[in-house]
Amino acid sequence: MKKDSWIFSDGAQDRFPGGDPMAAFVSPELVKKNAVREVWKTRDFFFKFDKRPGRTFLEEFRHGSALADRGVPVVAHLACGHAPQGACLVTAALRNAVPVEEFIAGKVPPDAFLDAVAGFLKLLDQKKIVHRDLHPGNVLVVPEKNILSLVDVRDAFPAGFFSSLLFSRTPFLRFIADLAENLPDGRVCDLLRQMGLFRPRTFLYAEFRRKALFVRREWPRRKEQILSGYPKFTRAEGDLLFVRTAGASDLARAATVPAGEDVFTAAFFLDLVRIPHRRVFAWDRKKEILYLEPVSSAPPPPDRARELARRAGLAGISAPPELWRTGSDGLVKLSEWKGISPL
């Protein structure tokens, strides 16, 4: 892209060698991609590319700047470029920051983090921020400091005079529900009450059902992405299809069972609907061998009512026994699930 095709936030051009953002595109690491978009990370920056011509990222760039001007914690939107061959958005990389969904995976979030979440959501509420795509994947956290920041803000903006009718607290409440997997209901309900919800338990269980039904509708597309090596879910290495976060060390300690793609993708389905199960590391597509954790580390659900709420939303989905935990750990046994598999 030519230098004159870039728009910079105040003082941002000086952060790039010679004032050219592409000169900072050094030793990049692919984060994710699809047919038209790619996201790459360097030491100091994130580069989001879109192959379609036009000012694709201009609105997101302006939203990021507007949010920062309002005092909303958001990654710095530094530059936006456009050219006939596509568009690019450059944002600052927060050191040691990880997506909230990655930070909370498989563990109980500490109280200091939950307090930070409550303060973060209250700030968005006070600033009247409209956000149509708020979820733990679009918020970063610096774990050592419990500092949270918005990222991917195409659908986030301050409510103005005419857009004030679009403002709703529901995205903030749903964000809390997304954190509920490893928390006691009482702690989740406390967070919801802090956001002004008077019947938090009713909202929480309705949210479990809503999300389960949404995943069922989206499942055919998700399954195709999983098997194609879409970076958000998997990566291909020869005949092995790895789960995105797994590596060779996981395979060294893994248990192996003969299994086809239906069992492999079932692990992702159970992840998406928040049903505890044995984690899968990889699948050998040629030998049809599944690599999975020797003993499940998935915690049992905090109470029976929450599990029943999920069952109601799934309407009787079954799961492969290789992935299921049975016994006296509080989980619903596979034999209690009726109906057909989504696979």
Residue pairs with C-beta under 8 A, 6 or more apart in sequence:
1 22
1 81
1 82
1 83
1 88
2 83
3 19
3 20
5 81
5 82
5 83
6 13
6 21
6 79
6 80
6 81
7 58
7 61
7 79
7 80
7 81
8 78
8 79
9 61
9 65
9 76
9 77
9 78
9 79
12 76
12 78
12 79
13 19
13 79
15 24
15 44
15 78
16 23
16 24
16 79
17 23
17 24
21 45
21 47
21 78
21 79
21 81
21 88
21 90
22 88
24 42
24 44
24 45
24 90
25 40
25 42
25 45
25 47
26 42
26 43
27 42
27 43
28 40
28 41
28 42
28 47
29 40
29 41
29 42
30 38
30 39
30 40
30 231
31 39
31 40
31 41
31 46
31 231
32 38
32 39
32 230
32 231
32 232
33 39
33 231
34 230
36 50
36 51
36 52
37 48
37 49
37 50
37 51
38 48
38 49
39 46
39 47
39 48
39 49
40 46
40 47
40 49
41 47
41 93
42 93
43 93
44 92
44 93
45 78
45 90
45 91
45 92
45 93
46 75
46 90
46 91
46 92
46 93
47 88
47 89
47 90
48 57
48 88
48 89
48 90
48 91
49 86
49 87
49 88
50 56
50 57
50 86
50 87
50 88
51 85
51 86
52 86
52 87
53 82
53 83
53 84
53 85
53 86
53 87
54 82
54 87
55 80
55 82
55 87
56 82
56 86
56 87
57 80
57 82
57 87
57 88
57 89
58 80
58 82
59 154
60 77
60 80
60 89
60 152
60 153
60 154
61 77
61 79
61 80
61 89
63 153
63 154
63 156
63 157
64 74
64 75
64 76
64 77
64 91
64 153
65 77
66 157
66 158
67 74
67 129
67 150
67 153
67 156
67 157
67 158
68 74
68 76
68 77
70 127
70 129
70 158
71 127
72 123
72 124
72 127
72 129
72 150
72 158
73 120
73 123
73 147
73 148
73 149
73 150
74 149
74 150
74 151
74 153
75 91
75 92
75 94
75 140
75 149
75 150
75 151
76 91
76 92
77 89
77 90
77 91
77 153
78 90
78 91
78 92
79 88
79 89
79 90
80 87
80 88
80 89
80 90
81 87
81 88
81 89
81 90
82 88
91 151
94 140
94 142
94 149
95 142
96 142
96 143
96 144
97 140
97 141
97 142
97 149
98 140
98 141
98 143
99 136
99 137
99 138
99 139
99 140
99 141
99 151
100 117
100 136
100 137
100 139
100 140
100 141
100 148
100 179
101 135
101 136
101 137
101 178
103 109
103 113
103 141
103 143
104 136
104 179
104 181
104 182
106 182
106 279
106 297
106 298
106 299
107 182
108 182
108 183
108 299
109 179
109 182
109 183
112 146
113 141
113 143
113 146
114 179
114 183
114 187
114 191
115 146
116 141
116 146
116 147
116 148
117 148
117 175
117 176
117 179
117 191
118 191
118 194
118 195
120 139
120 148
121 172
121 175
121 176
121 195
122 194
122 195
124 131
124 172
125 169
125 172
125 195
127 158
128 158
128 159
128 164
128 167
129 156
129 157
129 158
129 159
129 167
130 156
130 157
130 158
130 159
130 163
130 166
130 167
130 168
131 150
131 153
131 155
131 156
131 171
132 155
132 156
132 171
133 152
133 154
133 155
133 156
134 156
134 171
134 172
134 174
134 175
135 174
135 175
135 178
136 175
136 178
136 179
138 150
138 151
138 152
138 153
139 148
139 149
139 150
139 151
139 175
140 148
140 149
140 150
140 151
141 147
141 148
141 149
150 156
157 163
159 166
159 167
169 195
169 196
172 195
173 192
173 195
173 197
173 203
173 207
174 207
176 188
176 191
176 192
176 195
177 188
177 192
177 203
177 204
177 207
177 208
177 211
179 188
179 191
180 188
180 204
180 306
181 274
182 299
183 302
184 302
184 303
185 201
185 204
185 302
185 303
185 305
185 306
188 200
188 204
189 200
189 201
189 204
192 200
192 203
192 204
193 200
197 203
204 306
204 309
205 305
205 306
205 309
208 274
208 306
208 309
208 310
208 313
209 309
209 310
209 312
209 313
210 313
211 273
211 274
211 313
212 273
212 310
212 313
212 314
213 313
215 222
215 269
215 272
215 273
216 314
216 315
216 317
216 342
219 269
219 272
219 342
222 233
222 268
222 269
222 272
223 265
223 268
223 269
223 343
225 232
225 233
226 233
226 234
226 264
226 265
226 268
227 234
227 241
227 261
227 265
229 235
229 236
229 241
231 244
232 244
233 243
233 244
233 268
234 241
234 242
234 243
234 244
235 241
235 242
235 244
236 242
239 284
239 285
239 286
239 287
240 282
240 283
240 284
240 285
241 264
241 282
241 283
241 285
242 281
242 282
243 267
243 279
243 280
243 281
243 282
246 280
246 281
246 282
250 281
250 282
250 291
250 293
251 281
251 282
251 291
253 293
253 294
254 281
254 282
254 291
254 292
254 293
254 294
255 291
255 292
255 293
255 294
256 289
256 290
256 291
256 292
257 289
257 290
257 292
257 322
258 288
258 289
258 290
259 283
259 288
259 289
259 290
259 320
259 322
260 288
261 283
261 285
262 320
262 341
262 343
263 290
263 320
263 322
263 323
264 280
264 283
264 290
265 343
266 319
266 320
266 323
266 341
266 343
267 277
267 278
267 279
267 280
267 292
267 323
269 317
269 319
269 342
269 343
270 276
270 277
270 319
270 323
271 277
273 310
273 313
273 314
273 317
274 310
275 310
275 314
275 319
276 296
276 298
276 299
276 300
276 301
276 325
276 331
277 296
277 298
277 319
277 323
277 324
277 325
278 292
278 293
278 295
278 296
278 298
278 322
278 323
278 324
278 325
279 292
279 293
279 296
279 297
279 298
280 290
280 291
280 292
280 293
280 323
281 291
281 292
281 293
282 290
282 291
283 289
283 290
283 291
284 290
284 291
290 322
292 322
292 323
296 325
298 325
300 325
300 329
300 330
300 331
301 307
301 330
301 331
304 330
307 331
307 332
311 332
311 337
315 339
316 337
316 338
316 339
316 340
317 337
317 339
317 341
317 342
318 334
318 337
318 338
318 339
318 340
318 341
319 334
319 337
319 341
320 341
321 334
324 331
324 333
324 334
325 331
326 333
326 334
